[in-house]
Amino acid sequence: MAVCKTPFVAPSQSPVERVRAAHPGEGRVASAPGTWVLIGENVDHFGGVTLAGTVALRAAAAVSPRSDGVVAIAARGPLGQEFSAQWRHDEEPADGLARRWWGLVHTLVQRQVLSRDTAGLDITVESDVAVGAGLGALYAADAAIALALAADHDDVDTAPFRARLADICSHAVGAYSSLPVLRARHAVALRGGDGVSVVDYADGSLTQAPHPARHGVRVFSLAANLGEPFVESRDAIVDHRAFIDAACANFGVASLRQLPDASGRTVQWVEARRAAGDEQAPAPETARRWVQFCESETLRSLSAAKALRSRRANELFTLLNSPTESHDLATPDALVALARKRGAVASRPAAAGTSNAVIAFVPVQNADAFAATMAREFEVIEVTAGEPARVEG
């Protein structure tokens, strides 16, 4: 007999209240939502389209200045995880969360959002977003920290500044974290709404589409376990993105989506590299598979956005259930299939390659029974719509 999981329950006190209690004084406070991905999580380097939404669960950060040149950070998650570290502001930590968030502070200074005279900081983070649920726990913390640090900026609530702040967060994570960055999560956490944001990397636009809940479903995150980030496909994602970036540089385009016959031309380029003795070039069929995957996912994302906006539920759920082009990323296929077998009208990986969780869409009339059944074996978190990041008064 399966052992029932202990249900995930967010603390009754909000993260904003908790961070203020743990960080008294005149520190600046901001909060940011978790995020969930509807489709298109691996196509940003290609110049594709990602659909993602905010989650009601949030992270909050409080920051205050220090005069001793030390950056000290303390963070706590909803499952009892605690992290603390401190370092000189001019000394780069070796790895892990310390390096990720040192890099964020460092990049904010480089981009002139923070003063170069910043001598030190105290940073406290409290989060209700569980790591491992596919809901962007670390991204919510990134966004909350960045917004708290930028809280005094005159344009803090304007769209251009929020776009700039999201870009800073993603650049910092890409440069300083060992985990692959999914840029849409920062963008949606800082700029999204209560529906689904459509992030088009061809032009950098972010627009809104209705939430799938309008089609009579409730949305759930399902995971075998919570508490640890998923790293199994990290190297494959790095290789994939490095190839896409190299191809863009070779063809002189901002994104491969702009390149006519991208799969055919990249294969020819790879074959020429291999013929010239380049041992770092991928196999031609691998290159073709990577580009075709990006092309296919971008088309599916565009079709999903159209289905949401035209309220064609059947078309949306068919797209979400349709198989993707072949790729090298680890995905929780057994859990995806089980969710459908037990009543989900659609289910798909929460973020292929960067999460081992599943997002399931369940008819409202069956949702409680579905959640209770799945909770006997898995971690179940309902994904309800949230609000974008904000400075807390």
Buried (B, 14 or more C-beta within 10 A) or exposed (E): EEEEBEEBEBEEEBBBBBBBEEBEEEBBBBBBBBBBBBBBBBBBBBBBBBBBBBBBBBBBBBBBBBEEBBBBBBBBBBBEBEBEBBBEBEEEBEEEBBBBBBBBBBBBBEBEBBEEEBBBBBBBBBBBBBBBBBBBBBBBBBBBBBBBBBBEBEEBEEEEBBBBBBBBBBBBBBBBBEBBBBBBBBBBBBBBBBBBBBBBBBEEEBEBBBBBBEBBBBBBBBBBEBBEBBBEBBEBBEBBBEBBEBBBEBBEBEBBBBBEEBBEBBBEBBBEBBEEEEEEBBEBEBBBBBBBBBBBBBBBBBBBBBBBBEEBBEBBBBBBBEEBBEBBBBBBEEBBEBBBEBBBBBBBBBBBBBBBBBBBBBBEEBBEEBBEBBBEBBBBBBBBBBBBBBBBE
